[in-house]
C-alpha cells in the first residue's frame, strides 16, 4: 500500500484524487537546467566507409561477406547453396524466389531456410546493417529464418555509428527498424560463444559493386 506523505518539507502530498497531478507537477518544477547537446562532429570523418574494413569486421563477428557485381550472382549463389529449401525474399530483383505470401503471419514462416533482405546501408566499424520494416515484408523475417542474407550497395557503407545515426535522421519516415550485425550469438553463459542461439545460424552480406552497375 502506498504510504501517504503529508506536510513533510520537500515532499508532495499523495493523499486524494490529485496525487498523480501533484507528483507530475513536482517533477516538472524540479528539472535540471537545459544544456546544449554535445558536439559530436569529431566522430564524423566525412569520408566514405571502407569496404575492406566492413568485410574484415563482418568476418570477425562470424558473418560472411561476398562481393558481387550483379543480382544474377546473388541468385546463382542462393540456388547453388540452398537448392530446394524454402527461400523467402521481398526484393524485387530476386523475383525468381518467393516473396512472403499475402496475409501471412509469423507462424507461416516457421520453415524458412533462408531470408534475403535489402539494407539501406552498412557500418564499417562494427559490421552492422540498417534494415527498416518496409524491406522485411514481415518484421519477424530476419530473425525467424535459419539463415539470413542481406544485400547492400558498396557505396552505401558509412565509417562509424555517428555517421550512421546522422544518415538515419535523413531517411524517410519508417516504423520498425533494426541494426543487424552478423548471425545470432550469445556468450553470457560461462563466456562460451553460441552461434544461432536466438535467431539465424548464419549471416551473409552480399556487397554489390556499384562500379559494375
N, C-alpha and C positions, 0 to 999 in steps of 0.2 A: 504494500500500500504506500502511495506517495505521501510523504510527511509534509504537512503544511509548514510553510516558512513565513512567519508573520512578525513584523516590527523588528526585524534584525537589520542592523546597519549594512548597507551594500547589498541587501537581498531584496528580491521581489516577491510579493505575496502570491502564493499559488492557490489561495482559497477562492472559491467561487468560479462562476462560468467563464470569467475573463482571464483565467490563468494563462492560457495559451498566448493570447494577445499581449499580456504583460511580459511574458518571457521573451517574445519576439521583439517587443519594444525595447526591453533592456539590452538585448543583444545588439539591436540596431544603434543604440546610444553608446555602446562601448566598443566601437570599431577602431582598429589601429589606423593611423594616418595613411592616406593613399601615397604610394610611391610609384615612380615610373618603372615600366618594365625594363629589365636589363638589356643592354645592347649585346646581341649575340652575333654581331657581324664578324667577330673574329673567327667564328666557326664556319663561315661561308667562304669557300675558296674561289667561287666564280668560274671554276674550271669544270669541264665535263668529267663525269665519273670514269674511272679506269675499268675497262672490260677485263683486263688481266687481273686486277685486284678482286673484282667481283667474282670471277671464276675461281680464283685461289681460295677466297673466303668460303664460297659455296662448297668447295671440296673439303675444306677443313671442318665444316659443320655437318658433314655426312650426306650432302646432296651431290648431284651430278650435273655438270654444265656441258651443254652440247651446242657448239656454234654451227649454225647452218646458214645457207644462202637463200632458201625458199621454203614455202609451205609444203611443197612436194617432198622435200627431205624429211620434214617432220612426219608427214603421213606415212612415208616409207618406213621410218624408224618404228612408229607405232604398230604398223601392220606386221613388221618383221619380229617384233618383240612380244606382242600381245595376242597375235593370231585371232582366234575366235572368242576370246574373253570379252566381257562387256566393257566397251569403251564409251564414255559419255562426254560430250563437249558442246557448249553453246557457241563455239567460234564458227563464224560463217565460212571462213577459209578452209575449215576441216569438215565440210558438209557431208563427206563420204562416211563419216562416223555419226552415230545417232545423237541427237540432242535429247534433253530431258523431255519426256512426253508431257503434253499439256495437262494441267490439273494434277500433276504428280505431287506426292507428299514425300517427306524424307524417308518413310518406310519403303517406298518404291525403289530406293537407291541402295538397298542392302547388299546387292550382288555386284556393284560396280567395281571392276578391277582397276580401271584407270580413268581418272578425271583429268581433263585438259582445259585449263582456263587461261585467259589473257590478263596480264598485269599491266597497269598503267606505267610503272617504272620500277627499277631496282635500285638498291643502295649498296655502293661498293664496299663501305666499311664493315658491313655486317651480313651481306648476302641476302637481305630481306627484299621481298617484292610486295608492292602495294596493290591489292585487289579489292575492287568495290563490288557490291552485290549485283549490279547490272551486268557484270562479267561472269557471274557464277551460275545464273539460271535459278538455282536454289542455294541459299546461303550455306546449307549444310554440305554441298557437293565437295568442296576442297578438303573436308575433314572426314567424310564417311567412306571415301574410296580407299581401296587397299593401297593404291599408288597414285601420286599426284604429279602432273606435268604442268608447267607454267611457261607461257610464251611471252617474251619481251623483245623489243627492238634494241639493237646495240646502242642506238643513240639516246635511249631512254634510261640511262643509268646516271644517278647523281652520286657525288662523292660521300656525303655524310647525312646523318639523320636531320641535322639542322636544315640542310637544303631540301631534304625530303618533306619536312613539315611546311616549309615555305612553298614547295610545289603543291602540296595538298590544299593549302589555303587558296590556291588559284584554280582549283578544279571546279567543274560544275557541281551543283548540289547532289549529294548522294545520301543513301540511307546507311545500311550496314557496310562496313569496310574493315580490312584487317591487313596487318603486315604478316607475311608468312616467311619464315627463314628455315629452309631445309625440311627434312621429314620430322614426324612426331618423335620426340625423345624426352627422356627424363633420367635424372641421376640422383633423385632425392632420397633413395634408399641405399644406404651404405656406399654412396657415391659410385654406384655401379650403373653405367650407362646402358639404357634400354632403348632401342630404336623401335618406333611403331607402337608405343605403349598406349597412346590415346588417339591415334589417327593414322594417316598414311605411313606405310612401312618404308617408302622411298619417295624421294622428290627429285624431279628432273627439271632443269630450266633450259629451254631452248632459246638461244640468243640469235635472232635473225640479223645478219649483217646488213645494215642499212645501205651500205655502198653497193650491194648487189640487187637492190630493189629498183 
